[in-house]
Amino acid sequence: MSTRIPRLFSKFHFYLLRVLTHLSTPEPVGTTKRGETLGMKSAELTQLSDMKDEWYTGNPASPGIYDIQMNNDTKTQKSHKDAVEFFNRFSDFFQPLLIIMAASREITRLDREVLNIADPGTAHTHHTAPIVGYCIPHLRPIGGGELKVSARISADAKRGSLPEDANGFEIAYKCEKSSNDLAGRPRRLENSNDGTTKVVFMKANVVMKFGDENAMSIVQCYTRWVHTSYPGLEGPWTGPYSANLF
């Protein structure tokens, strides 16, 4: 049973996000959530959501355990320990629920794919080809240390949208104070791992909040398409891109 929940932090992160979205989706008729149909209680769905918020917020001003651990500027031995302890707590909470849902008469092929529950007598079908397209971000500062990000499939696209083979995009960013002189500008990022913080968004248009204290800072970033069901098959990084907050 333990193999149903990925242990690698990045894969576990994608798993948790997709599981929460899937199990919290209302059924076509009525107000019952998918997780309840499969045997979860409403309180357990609430606990699942609370645990996701403890793990990941996507908000630099109030980071979760995963946000801290994946940021080269904040990760420490303690943050790694916190991530391991969280994973163990989540497993203790979710493994019994997986057993219940695996035995449900209502379980479908999609449920099994999302939850990573094998279909008896059949083999899993997995995508094996990585995403090919480039994720081109349109960055627009909107004041108050906030940045509107629109992930687009091409440079000339008029609006943000996800390609067919992705269900979100990942941004690797770094926010640094700027100065009035050219020599004071932050060093150009060399790659997506150059001291960046990485965040995954499950929609193409988002607003990133860096806080008033980061007004007049410069945000540099790289972006790529991802599909949370198929970690390891992400699209290529593109960048760096930059925007001046105000």
PABANU-875727 format. One record per residue: y, x, z of N, C-alpha, C, O in turn; residue in three letters. Coordinates in steps of 0.001 Angstrom, whole numbers, padded with zeros to 6 digits, always signed. Atoms other than C-alpha are relative to their C-alpha. Layout:
residues N
YXZYXZYXZYXZALA...
***
This chain:
residues 246
-001218+000808+000000+000000+000000+000000+001268+000841+000000+002271+000440-000591MET-001221-000781-000143+002461+002797+000805+000555+000474-001338+001748+000755-001454SER-000462-000480+001299+002628+003839-002829+000875-001026-000715+001497-000695-001724THR-000830+001009+000640+004397+000580-003693+001485+000289+000170+002286-000103-000679ARG-001399-000345-000244+007660+001882-002214+000183+001476-000320-000397+002318+000364ILE-000200-001416+000358+008835+005119-003914+000580+000797+001159+001438+000298+001888PRO-000466-000825-001118+009424+007962-001462+001187+000887-000377+002000+001220+000485ARG-001131-000814+000426+011853+010047-003528+001282-000804+000175+001349-001954-000261LEU-001203+000751-000350+015356+009074-002374+000605-000718-001202+000940-001899-001109PHE-000642+000604+001162+016749+008451-005870-000818-001169-000537-000254-002192-000926SER+000849+001086+000487+013761+006336-006918-000041-001155+000996-000039-002322+000605LYS-000041+001038-001023+013724+004475-003611+001299-000779-000085+001303-001996+000095PHE-001311+000643+000129+017440+003739-004098-000031-001059-001102+000371-002200-000874HIS+000072+000949+001108+016867+002096-007489-000938-001158+000338-000656-002310+000010PHE+000971+001027-000395+013848+000222-006102+000642-001017+000930+000511-002223+000720TYR-000620+000886-000988+015806-001200-003155+001034-000919-000644+001071-002113-000347LEU-001027+000811+000651+018705-002382-005327-000618-001113-000847-000180-002262-000791LEU+000581+001007+000887+016495-004154-007839-000797-001044+000782-000757-002230+000454ARG+000777+000932-000818+014202-005694-005211+000920-001024+000661+000629-002220+000656VAL-000934+000917-000661+017169-007163-003320+000573-001003-000996+000627-002200-000711LEU-000566+000898+001017+018736-008581-006496-001018-001049-000430-000693-002229-000552THR+001046+000912+000488+015450-010105-007641-000371-001044+001054-000441-002235+000750HIS+000461+000921-001038+014383-011632-004325+001107-000926+000489+000821-001976+001066LEU-001132+000827-000426+017888-013013-003630+000444-000986-001070+001342-001793-000828SER-000386+000885+001102+018104-014833-006980-000477-001427+000259-001658-001637+000537THR+000427+001402-000198+018106-018654-006612-000959-000440-001101-000846+000002-002244PRO+000908+000572+000978+015303-020530-008345+000770-000948-000921+001827-001448-000534GLU-000711+000860+000952+016282-022594-011423+000315-001385+000553+001330-001984+000196PRO-000219+001319-000587+015946-025808-009409+000071+000136+001514-000798+000749+002134VAL-000151-000048-001446+017217-026203-005856+000730+001247+000467+001325+001971-000332GLY-000724-001128-000593+018618-023585-003485-000933+001081+000531-000478+002065+001114THR+000967-000986-000480+015425-021696-002670+000149+001315-000757+000291+001324-001980THR-000062-001324+000614+015603-017948-003305-001408+000426-000424-002407-000063+000105LYS+001293-000456+000513+012847-016149-005204-000868+000576+001116-002077+000347+001150ARG+000757-000574-001103+011840-014252-002078-000644-001058+000874-001761-000873+001356GLY+000557+001087-000806+011339-017513-000188-001190-000635-000700-002175-000994-000054GLU+001115+000549+000769+009120-018839-002979-001248+000860+000175-002369+000351+000200THR+001130-000933-000121+006950-015736-002564-000472+000175+001432-001432+000902+001687LEU+000485-000052-001376+006668-016180+001193+000936+000627+001016+000610+000673+002202GLY-000955-000574-000949+009732-014488+002715+000776-001098+000709+000947-002191+000168MET-000868+000915-000736+011845-016212+005370+001454+000325-000319+001779+001439-000729LYS-001421-000213+000259+015587-016659+004985+000550+001154+000830+001347+001948+000332SER-000468-001077-000872+016192-014329+007930-000451+001363-000510+000251+002359-000336ALA+000501-001266+000543+014068-011655+006248+000805+000418-001225+001031+001610-001437GLU-000877-000320+001129+016182-011876+003091+001341+000524+000492+001907+001448-000092LEU-001254-000480-000587+019283-011467+005247-000162+001416+000530+000723+002253+000352THR+000257-001350-000508+017737-008428+006935-000109+001002-001141+000361+002134-001024GLN+000112-000875+001166+016893-006966+003518+001383+000351-000532+001642+001505-000873LEU-001368-000239+000465+020533-007360+002447+000750+000916+000955+001481+001806+000520SER-000673-000838-000993+021776-005823+005708-000479+001448-000092+000310+002377+000077ASP+000533-001347+000112+019478-002838+005237+000531+000695-001247+000789+001898-001231MET-000597-000586+001202+020771-002323+001698+001404+000494+000298+001780+001584-000134LYS-001370-000399-000334+024337-002226+003072+000020+001219+000907+000941+002032+000830ASP+000107-001191-000850+023253+000321+005679-000345+001227-000846+000121+002332-000568GLU+000440-001095+000871+021662+002441+002944+001063+000398-001012+001276+001585-001258TRP-000900-000267+001124+024296+002114+000217+001128-001016-000050+000894-002223+000000TYR-001154+000891+000137+027809+000708-000069+000733+000210-001314+001320-000734-001843THR-000781-000302+001190+029307+002455-003125+001474+000119+000296+002284+000224-000625GLY-001404-000072-000420+032553+002631-001129+000239+001348+000674-000281+001584+001764ASN-000244-001315-000601+033810+006179-000474+000648-000067+001379+000493+000848+002187PRO-000671+000129-001287+035857+004894+002459-000959-000426+001109-000664-000237+002289ALA+000979+000444-000984+032777+003452+004184-001404+000222-000549-002106-000739-000863SER+001268-000320+000667+029686+005266+002848-001228-000392+000804-001203-000430+002034PRO+001277+000248-000638+026103+004335+003563-000803+001288+000123-000332+002363-000246GLY+000852-001171-000208+023235+006675+004413-000261+000735-001303-000192+001963-001348ILE+000281-000615+001296+022391+007283+000747+001255+000627-000589+001191+001712-001166TYR-001262-000547+000507+026057+007783-000209+000278+001382+000606+000679+002316-000090ASP-000267-001258-000705+026380+010523+002402-000986+001085-000423-000601+002231-000656ILE+001040-000980+000322+023084+012215+001560+000131+000530-001423-000200+001688-001677GLN-000079-000414+001392+023767+012338-002185+001331+000649-000360+001533+001061-001502MET-001288-000654+000218+027282+013733-001805-000105+001446+000484-000344+001691+001666ASN+000132-001415-000369+027222+017539-001854+000993+000432+001061+000764+001413+001768ASN-001020-000353-000984+030345+017593+000308-000311-000538+001394+000278-000079+002372ASP+000253+000621-001309+028863+015466+003120-001455+000102+000465-001739-000115+001643THR+001401-000019-000426+025089+015912+003108-000279+001187+000918+000224+002290+000701LYS+000373-001001-000991+023639+017858+006031-001462-000215+000373-002118-001118-000145THR+001359+000215-000498+020320+018262+007799-000093-001341+000712-001123-002014+000652GLN-000011+001285-000697+021324+015247+009886-000045-001162-000995-000754-002141-000767LYS+000000+001096+000971+022036+013090+006809-001380-000148-000643-001812-001260-000947SER+001366+000053+000543+018607+014006+005422-000933-000664+001009-001769-001487+000639HIS+000824+000606-001048+016994+013091+008734+000267-001497+000088-000659-002293+000242LYS-000353+001417-000050+018904+009795+008773-000635-000766-001159-001099-001893-000986ASP+000588+000644+001176+017663+009010+005244-001503-000187+000174-002046-001233-000182ALA+001445+000095-000234+014037+009746+006203-000300-001084+001027-001223-001878+000849VAL+000215+001008-001038+014309+007624+009346+000236-001405-000547-000478-002344-000195GLU-000261+001307+000602+015816+004774+007331-001177-000426-000867-001621-001572-000800PHE+001142+000319+000870+012992+004955+004777-001184-000481+000830-001849-001448+000462PHE+001129+000389-000842+010415+004754+007563+000211-001383+000605-000723-002181+000677ASN-000308+001328-000541+012164+001758+009145-000150-001072-001064-000686-002150-000810ARG+000104+000972+001092+012400+000032+005771-001464-000263-000336-001850-001409-000563PHE+001422+000165+000320+008702+000650+005080-000693-000873+001042-001497-001740+000701SER+000599+000809-001067+007730-000795+008463+000379-001473-000155-000414-002363+000152ASP-000477+001367+000196+009802-003877+007635-000571-000639-001253-000969-001803-001229PHE+000273+000607+001297+008913-004363+003975-001466+000012-000415-001895-000847-001186PHE+001406-000057+000406+005261-003325+003658-000764-001281+000342-001515-001773-000500GLN+000702+001261-000293+003959-006426+005499+000428-001143-000920-000373-002017-001249PRO-000481+001033+000908+006149-008588+003254-000609+000165-001390-000882-000821-002074LEU+000651-000244+001286+004677-006931+000165-001424-000564-000007-001885-001095-001018LEU+001358+000538-000101+001215-007912+001380+000024-001517-000153-000812-002098-000845ILE-000121+001453+000082+002337-011514+001804+000322-000431-001428-000284-001366-001951ILE-000417+000395+001344+004033-011653-001597-001088+000289-001033-001231-000452-002006MET+001085-000326+000931+001094-009963-003355-001069-001084-000004-001748-001287-001011ALA+001022+001035-000117-001146-012783-002111+000510-001387-000392-000255-002351-000409ALA-000576+001302+000332+001236-015571-003150-000546-000539-001325-000727+000211-002284SER+000444+000634+001241-000012-018041-005755+001142-000105-001007+000913-000342-002193ARG-001182+000149+000862+003546-018115-007141+000400+001314-000674+001307+001324-001506GLU-000423-001295+000518+003710-014404-007987-000194+000068-001519-001206-000393-002049ILE+000039-000111+001456+004457-013645-011647-000065+001472-000403+000002+002368+000439THR+000030-001369+000512+004231-010581-013856+001308+000721+000291+001307+001907+000622ARG-001296-000615-000296+007979-009975-013393+000103+000362+001471+000600+001436+001809LEU-000005-000313-001432+007623-010181-009608-000774+001290+000264-000313+002166+000997ASP+000840-001186-000203+004836-007603-009743+000695+001259-000513+000615+002317+000112ARG-000696-001161+000557+006908-005301-011952+001112+000462+000925+001248+001654+001201GLU-001135-000352-000861+009959-005447-009685-000471+000585+001330+000067+001588+001798VAL+000476-000406-001320+008007-005084-006432-000980+001168-000055-001360+001716+000979LEU+000967-001080+000197+005655-002460-007890-001356-000360+000598-001988+000438+001290ASN+001305+000486-000439+002565-004545-007146-000904-000092-001231-000585-000801-002185ILE+000904-000025+001148-000341-003915-009505-000593-001380-000256-000915-002117+000677ALA+000636+001243+000417-001707-006871-011450-001505+000232+000003-001980+001089-000743ASP+001453-000253-000071-005433-007109-010572-000661-000068-001364-000491-001036-002105PRO+000749-000019+001242-007599-006118-013499+000781+000448-001210+000233+000537-002308GLY-000820-000464+001119-004694-004918-015636+000744+001244+000403+000905+001533+001589THR-000763-001226-000259-002737-001715-015963+001478-000292-000112+001885-001207-000827ALA-001444+000120+000105+000992-001349-015475+000472+000445-001378-000077+001380-001961HIS-000635-000415+001240+003113-001160-018602+001362+000585+000341+002172-000075+000993THR-001249-000670-000333+005981+001299-018350+000706+000449-001271+000076+000805-002268HIS-000767-000618+001071+008776+002340-020626-000187+001511+000112-000205+002058+001215HIS+000205-001448-000030+008248+005961-021607+001105+000764-000704+001168+001989-000597THR-001073-000666+000738+011300+006697-023768+001317-000106+000778+001667-001188+001247ALA-001289+000048-000699+014631+007645-022151+001038-000786-000796+000908-000973-002005PRO-001111+000688+000647+017802+005722-022895+000736+000997-000886+000988+002129-000471ILE-000598-000913+000974+019476+007224-025956+001524-000085-000013+002191+000941-000143VAL-001439+000195+000176+022996+005756-026013+000853+000649+001070+000393+000923+002178GLY-000965-000593-000924+026081+007240-024377+000781-001094+000717+001112-002123+000129TYR-000830+000902-000801+027978+005477-021599+001431+000535-000019+001709+001599+000535CYS-001391-000438+000138+031708+005705-022398+000873-000818+000940+001032-002020+000728ILE-000791+000780-000953+033950+004728-019461+001465-000119-000419+002066+000836-000909PRO-001443+000206+000144+037407+003231-019824+000553-000073+001418+000208-000981+002174HIS-000526-000112-001360+039339+004220-016684+001437-000497+000054+002287-000036-000709LEU-001367+000532-000101+042419+002243-015618+000409-000107+001465-000063-001002+002165ARG-000510+000120-001368+044214+002919-012299+000794-001290+000153+001581-001644-000725PRO-000695+001275-000201+045499-000348-010834+000826-000009+001280+001266-001067+001730ILE-000844-000109-001183+047378+000925-007785-000781-000100+001297-001907-000598+001333GLY+000636+000051-001307+046591+001263-004109-001229+000868+000121-002096+000612+000956GLY+001171-000864-000033+044107+004034-004794-001236-000646-000595-002356-000239-000286GLY+001121+000683+000630+041937+001699-006874-000081+000344-001486+000935+000568-002145GLU+000237-000378+001385+040379+002458-010260-000945-001015-000640-002062-001216-000162LEU+000858+000916+000738+039024-000108-012712-000795+000797-001024-000221+001525-001833LYS+000890-000726+000901+036013+001275-014600-000729-001011-000872-001373-001931-000369VAL+000680+000856+000960+034710-000413-017735-000958+000858-000812-000527+001675-001626SER+001019-000793+000703+031430+001055-019031-000269-000628-001358-000633-001802-001440ALA+000088+000534+001350+031250+000671-022809-001032+000764-000822-001326+001930-000559ARG+001064-000604+000794+028615+001350-025425+000538+000938-001076-000226+001698-001672ILE-000608-000904+000976+031081+003146-027733+001474+000150+000326+002042-000662+001057SER-001401-000276-000288+034576+004617-027664+000928-001080-000539+002017-001282-000001ALA-000854+001024+000593+035943+001818-029851-000365-001414+000439+000180-002382-000092ASP+000344+001321-000526+034322-001053-027925+001195-000587+000738+001912+000135+001431ALA-001169+000653-000590+036903-003581-026738-000207-000367+001462+000766-000559+002192LYS+000264+000391-001379+035182-004440-023456-001289+000648+000495-002093+001142-000296ARG+001195-000591-000569+032515-003209-021081-001218-000891-000167-001117-002115-000078GLY+001258+000741+000112+028904-004236-021599-001159+000969+000143-001017+002161-000132SER+001190-000825-000161+025405-002954-020863-000844-000042-001267-000981-001106-001871LEU+000919+000020+001141+023074-001891-023688-001292-000699+000380-001558-000915+001562PRO+001226+000757-000247+019755-003701-024048-001001+000753+000861-001772+000134+001595GLU+001005-000773-000727+017749-000840-022539+000493+000514+001351-000132+001397+001938ASP-000527-000406-001306+019887-000465-019381+000372-001247+000805+000720-002281+000236ALA-000466+001101-000843+020649-002705-016408+001106+000436+000952+001425-000260+001917ASN-001116-000490-000799+023457-000598-014949+000466+001345-000513-000057+001873-001494GLY-000452-001345+000355+025375+002641-015131+000242+000809+001261+000524+000260+002326PHE-000215-000919-001114+025719+005673-012893+001240+000826-000274+001455+001295-001391GLU-001197-000820+000122+028968+007493-012259-000063+001109+001042-000306+000855+002222ILE-000090-001164-000885+029217+010994-010778+001466+000396+000043+002011+000847-000964ALA-001451-000169-000050+032777+011400-009545+000434+000965+001106-000308+001264+002041TYR-000639-000829-001018+035073+013658-007577+001471-000370+000042+002144-000385-000989LYS-001399+000404-000189+038438+012587-006164+000723+001084+000785+000342+001400+001913CYS-000737-001085-000636+040956+015331-005348+001490-000225-000126+001964-000807-001101GLU-001451+000107+000009+044626+015462-004496+000583+000838-001132+000118+001946-001400LYS-000691-000726+001066+046915+016490-007351+001355+000465+000508+001791+000057+001584SER-001344-000444-000338+050277+018245-007272+000873-000147-001230+000384-000488-002307SER-000936+000210+001100+053355+018139-009451-000046+001094-001049+000457+000903-002157ASN+000019-001092+000968+052704+021457-011149-001385+000123-000621-002386-000227+000006ASP+001247-000089+000749+050018+022158-013734-001020+000873+000709-002219+000596+000696LEU+000907-000935-000668+048604+025046-011726-000702-000661+001182-001750-000191+001625ALA+000576+000664-001154+047898+022633-008880-001028-001061-000330-001572-001692+000576GLY+000991+001007+000370+045603+020357-010855-001400+000450+000413-001704+001642+000374ARG+001365-000370-000387+041993+020242-009664-000737+000689-001148-000456+000452-002323PRO+000821-000672+001001+039491+022457-011442-000820-001025-000773-001343-001976-000192ARG+000767+000903+000858+037793+020722-014373-001483+000033+000395-002053+001108+000580ARG+001418+000064-000329+034275+019520-013521-000834+000638-001107-000575+000427-002292LEU+000851-000662+000976+031595+021594-015211-001204-000845-000401-001691-000730-001525GLU+001138+000859+000297+028769+019042-015001-000064-001109+001040+000771-001172+001942ASN+000093+001169-000876+027620+015891-013213-000379+000347+001437-000263-000498+002326SER+000384-000425-001351+026408+017890-010186+001024+000924+000645+000749+001536+001677ASN-001034-000933-000459+029631+019849-009681+000769-000583+001188+001936-000952+001060ASP-000637+000509-001206+030364+018676-006119+000333-001478-000056+001241-001934+000638GLY-000329+001407+000196+030303+015033-007189-000761-000916+000958-001748-000524+001582THR+000695+001095-000673+029339+011803-005468-000521-000934-001089+000203-001249-002034THR+000600+000843+001038+026967+009581-007470-000209-001418+000509-000703-001639+001614LYS+000095+001411-000343+027053+005803-007453-000579-000752-001193-000236-000452-002336VAL+000552+000850+001054+025047+003227-009448+000582-001399+000126+000610-001968+001217VAL-000512+001365+000042+026603-000087-010472-000897-000834-000903-001361-000361-001941PHE+000901+000868+000742+024565-003035-011713+000751-000945-000946+000208-001970-001357MET-000768+000744+000993+027298-004390-013988+000937+000969-000692+001159+002075-000198LYS-000756-000925+000831+029554-002900-016666+001447+000163+000437+002058+001188+000135ALA-001406-000048-000392+032977-003668-015135+000116-000056+001516-000310-001021+002150ASN-000093-000093-001461+033769-002581-011587+001370+000555+000393+002093+001121-000426VAL-001199-000603-000571+036667-001601-009350-000436+000931+001122-001078+000498+002079VAL+000307-000986-001031+036268+001584-007312+001211+000148+000911+002330+000339+000435MET-001091-000047-000970+038348+001690-004115-000041+001324+000756-000975+001597+001510LYS-000075-001307-000649+039399+005127-002924+000950+000002+001196+001008+000981+001940PHE-000889+000118-001148+041983+003919-000391+001398+000507-000280+001601+001370-001134GLY-001401-000401+000168+045752+004281-000106+000200+001493+000221+001076+002111-000385ASP-000168-001422-000308+045297+007771+001301-000300+000886-001206+000078+002057-001220GLU+000319-000777+001200+044001+008886-002116+000895-000342-001193+000640+000092-002316ASN-000977+000239+001057+046921+007524-004109+000599+001344-000405+000783+002219+000440ALA-000510-001253+000566+048329+010287-006340-001091+001067-000093-000788+002248-000267MET+001113-000928+000192+044859+011873-006511-000511-000110-001439-000169-001040-002168SER+000623+000011+001323+042913+012709-009652-001496-000226+000161-002155+000462+000940ILE+001435+000259+000011+039451+011257-010241-000579+000565-001296-000120+000231-002389VAL+000746-000500+001153+037127+013173-012560-001429-000537+000097-001962-000694+001195GLN+001329+000592-000068+033756+011766-013537-000832+000258-001253-000314+000591-002319CYS+000977+000072+001079+030643+011786-015695-000707-001348+000148-000807-001875+001257TYR+000697+001279-000057+028751+008601-016589-001257+000034-000871-001371+000837-001796THR+001201+000161+000824+025351+007577-017962-000601-001383+000270-000368-001978+001322ARG+000704+001260-000156+023269+004433-018504-001275+000223+000801-001898+001281+000712TRP+001253-000072-000757+020352+003712-016156-000711-001350-000067-000091-002380-000331VAL+000770+001221-000229+017575+001163-015753-000751+000219+001299-001614+001092+001384HIS+000542-000248-001334+016609+000835-012103-001509-000188+000095-002124+000252+001066THR+001459+000146-000009+013034-000150-013000-000703+001246-000525-001907+001414-000328SER+000602-001164+000636+012478+003129-014829+000766+001275+000334+001351+001896-000553TYR-000664-001248-000365+013910+006050-012845-000631+001172-000739-001846+001217-000932PRO+000474-001149+000761+013634+009309-014753+000216-000156-001486+000048+000797-002246GLY-000233+000245+001427+014464+007678-018096+001476-000333-000253+001802-001058-001193LEU-001424+000272+000139+018248+007610-017644+000554+000590-001292-000030+001511-001864GLU-000657-000525+001190+020580+008192-020577+000695+001318+000288+000730+001762+001436GLY-000686-001287-000185+022518+011434-021139+001346-000185+000688+002020-001197+000502PRO-001322+000000-000620+025564+012245-019033+001069+000259-001062+000831+001026-001996TRP-001150-000315+000842+028942+012200-020813+001206+000244+000905+001325-000367+001967THR-001182-000317-000787+032213+013646-019543+000374+001456-000159-000200+002155-000995GLY-000649+000775-001055+034199+014803-017853+001153-000861-000524+001817-000524-001504PRO-001135+000870+000227+036697+011944-017910+000881+000074+001244+000404+000459+002312TYR-000873-000081-001160+039721+011738-015626+001046-001098-000025+001373-001646-001077SER-001068+000982-000134+042358+009343-014326+000834+000354+001211+000311+000879+002194ALA-000928-000266-001108+045409+009683-012067+000226-001280+000799+000776-002252+000283ASN-000209+001153-000856+045419+007256-009163+001472-000090+000423+002194+000908+000435LEU-001368+000157-000549+048676+005807-007851-000010-001095+001053+001028-001394+001643PHE
***
